[in-house]
Protein backbone atom coordinates (compact mmCIF):
# COMPACT_ATOMS: atom_id res chain seq x y z
CA UNK A 1 0.00 0.00 0.00
CA UNK A 2 1.11 3.58 -0.64
CA UNK A 3 3.14 4.86 2.29
CA UNK A 4 4.24 1.42 3.48
CA UNK A 5 7.84 0.42 4.00
CA UNK A 6 8.75 -3.16 3.02
CA UNK A 7 11.90 -5.11 3.78
CA UNK A 8 13.20 -8.21 2.05
CA UNK A 9 16.37 -10.22 2.52
CA UNK A 10 17.90 -11.96 -0.50
CA UNK A 11 20.14 -14.82 0.63
CA UNK A 12 22.72 -16.34 -1.69
CA UNK A 13 25.21 -19.20 -1.47
CA UNK A 14 28.66 -19.06 -3.01
CA UNK A 15 28.64 -22.19 -5.17
CA UNK A 16 32.01 -21.39 -6.73
CA UNK A 17 35.54 -22.37 -5.78
CA UNK A 18 36.86 -18.96 -4.70
CA UNK A 19 35.73 -16.20 -2.36
CA UNK A 20 33.09 -13.79 -3.70
CA UNK A 21 32.96 -10.13 -2.66
CA UNK A 22 30.16 -7.72 -3.55
CA UNK A 23 31.61 -4.39 -4.68
CA UNK A 24 28.30 -2.54 -4.94
CA UNK A 25 24.55 -3.04 -5.18
CA UNK A 26 22.30 -0.48 -6.83
CA UNK A 27 18.57 -0.01 -7.40
CA UNK A 28 15.99 2.72 -8.02
CA UNK A 29 15.62 5.67 -5.65
CA UNK A 30 12.71 3.97 -3.82
CA UNK A 31 15.06 1.22 -2.60
CA UNK A 32 17.87 1.34 -0.05
CA UNK A 33 20.28 -1.57 0.15
CA UNK A 34 22.70 -3.12 2.59
CA UNK A 35 24.79 -6.19 1.78
CA UNK A 36 27.47 -8.55 3.01
CA UNK A 37 30.75 -6.66 2.62
CA UNK A 38 33.17 -9.38 3.72
CA UNK A 39 34.25 -12.07 1.27
CA UNK A 40 31.83 -15.01 1.10
CA UNK A 41 33.78 -18.26 1.07
CA UNK A 42 32.78 -21.22 -1.12
CA UNK A 43 29.76 -22.95 0.41
CA UNK A 44 28.95 -20.00 2.69
CA UNK A 45 25.96 -17.65 2.52
CA UNK A 46 25.72 -13.89 2.12
CA UNK A 47 22.77 -11.49 2.18
CA UNK A 48 21.44 -8.44 0.41
CA UNK A 49 18.90 -6.49 2.47
CA UNK A 50 16.45 -4.35 0.53
CA UNK A 51 14.20 -1.64 2.00
CA UNK A 52 11.40 -0.51 -0.34
CA UNK A 53 9.72 2.86 0.31
CA UNK A 54 6.36 3.36 -1.41
CA UNK A 55 5.91 7.03 -0.43
CA UNK A 56 7.18 8.28 -3.82
CA UNK A 57 4.78 6.00 -5.71
CA UNK A 58 1.10 6.41 -6.53
CA UNK A 59 -1.75 3.88 -6.28
CA UNK A 60 -1.87 1.92 -9.53
CA UNK A 61 1.88 2.22 -10.14
CA UNK A 62 3.50 -1.04 -11.19
CA UNK A 63 7.19 -1.25 -10.33
CA UNK A 64 9.23 -3.77 -12.33
CA UNK A 65 12.86 -3.17 -11.56
CA UNK A 66 16.20 -4.76 -10.74
CA UNK A 67 18.79 -4.71 -8.01
CA UNK A 68 22.17 -4.77 -9.74
CA UNK A 69 24.85 -6.73 -7.88
CA UNK A 70 28.40 -6.04 -9.05
CA UNK A 71 31.14 -8.30 -7.71
CA UNK A 72 34.77 -7.41 -7.15
CA UNK A 73 35.48 -10.76 -8.79
CA UNK A 74 36.30 -10.73 -12.49
CA UNK A 75 35.18 -13.09 -15.23
CA UNK A 76 38.33 -15.11 -16.02
CA UNK A 77 37.63 -15.16 -19.77
CA UNK A 78 36.80 -11.47 -20.30
CA UNK A 79 38.34 -9.73 -17.28
CA UNK A 80 35.09 -7.80 -16.76
CA UNK A 81 33.33 -7.59 -13.39
CA UNK A 82 30.67 -10.21 -12.74
CA UNK A 83 27.18 -8.68 -12.55
CA UNK A 84 23.94 -10.25 -11.35
CA UNK A 85 20.41 -8.84 -11.42
CA UNK A 86 17.72 -9.48 -8.82
CA UNK A 87 14.29 -8.74 -10.25
CA UNK A 88 11.47 -7.41 -8.08
CA UNK A 89 7.92 -6.28 -8.72
CA UNK A 90 5.51 -4.19 -6.68
CA UNK A 91 1.98 -3.05 -7.42
CA UNK A 92 1.07 0.01 -5.37
CA UNK A 93 -2.44 0.07 -3.91
CA UNK A 94 -4.35 2.56 -1.74
C-alpha positions as CSV (number, residue, x, y, z in Angstrom):
1,X,0.0,0.0,0.0
2,X,1.1,3.6,-0.6
3,X,3.1,4.9,2.3
4,X,4.2,1.4,3.5
5,X,7.8,0.4,4.0
6,X,8.8,-3.2,3.0
7,X,11.9,-5.1,3.8
8,X,13.2,-8.2,2.0
9,X,16.4,-10.2,2.5
10,X,17.9,-12.0,-0.5
11,X,20.1,-14.8,0.6
12,X,22.7,-16.3,-1.7
13,X,25.2,-19.2,-1.5
14,X,28.7,-19.1,-3.0
15,X,28.6,-22.2,-5.2
16,X,32.0,-21.4,-6.7
17,X,35.5,-22.4,-5.8
18,X,36.9,-19.0,-4.7
19,X,35.7,-16.2,-2.4
20,X,33.1,-13.8,-3.7
21,X,33.0,-10.1,-2.7
22,X,30.2,-7.7,-3.6
23,X,31.6,-4.4,-4.7
24,X,28.3,-2.5,-4.9
25,X,24.5,-3.0,-5.2
26,X,22.3,-0.5,-6.8
27,X,18.6,0.0,-7.4
28,X,16.0,2.7,-8.0
29,X,15.6,5.7,-5.6
30,X,12.7,4.0,-3.8
31,X,15.1,1.2,-2.6
32,X,17.9,1.3,-0.1
33,X,20.3,-1.6,0.2
34,X,22.7,-3.1,2.6
35,X,24.8,-6.2,1.8
36,X,27.5,-8.5,3.0
37,X,30.8,-6.7,2.6
38,X,33.2,-9.4,3.7
39,X,34.3,-12.1,1.3
40,X,31.8,-15.0,1.1
41,X,33.8,-18.3,1.1
42,X,32.8,-21.2,-1.1
43,X,29.8,-22.9,0.4
44,X,28.9,-20.0,2.7
45,X,26.0,-17.6,2.5
46,X,25.7,-13.9,2.1
47,X,22.8,-11.5,2.2
48,X,21.4,-8.4,0.4
49,X,18.9,-6.5,2.5
50,X,16.5,-4.3,0.5
51,X,14.2,-1.6,2.0
52,X,11.4,-0.5,-0.3
53,X,9.7,2.9,0.3
54,X,6.4,3.4,-1.4
55,X,5.9,7.0,-0.4
56,X,7.2,8.3,-3.8
57,X,4.8,6.0,-5.7
58,X,1.1,6.4,-6.5
59,X,-1.7,3.9,-6.3
60,X,-1.9,1.9,-9.5
61,X,1.9,2.2,-10.1
62,X,3.5,-1.0,-11.2
63,X,7.2,-1.3,-10.3
64,X,9.2,-3.8,-12.3
65,X,12.9,-3.2,-11.6
66,X,16.2,-4.8,-10.7
67,X,18.8,-4.7,-8.0
68,X,22.2,-4.8,-9.7
69,X,24.8,-6.7,-7.9
70,X,28.4,-6.0,-9.0
71,X,31.1,-8.3,-7.7
72,X,34.8,-7.4,-7.2
73,X,35.5,-10.8,-8.8
74,X,36.3,-10.7,-12.5
75,X,35.2,-13.1,-15.2
76,X,38.3,-15.1,-16.0
77,X,37.6,-15.2,-19.8
78,X,36.8,-11.5,-20.3
79,X,38.3,-9.7,-17.3
80,X,35.1,-7.8,-16.8
81,X,33.3,-7.6,-13.4
82,X,30.7,-10.2,-12.7
83,X,27.2,-8.7,-12.6
84,X,23.9,-10.2,-11.4
85,X,20.4,-8.8,-11.4
86,X,17.7,-9.5,-8.8
87,X,14.3,-8.7,-10.2
88,X,11.5,-7.4,-8.1
89,X,7.9,-6.3,-8.7
90,X,5.5,-4.2,-6.7
91,X,2.0,-3.1,-7.4
92,X,1.1,0.0,-5.4
93,X,-2.4,0.1,-3.9
94,X,-4.3,2.6,-1.7
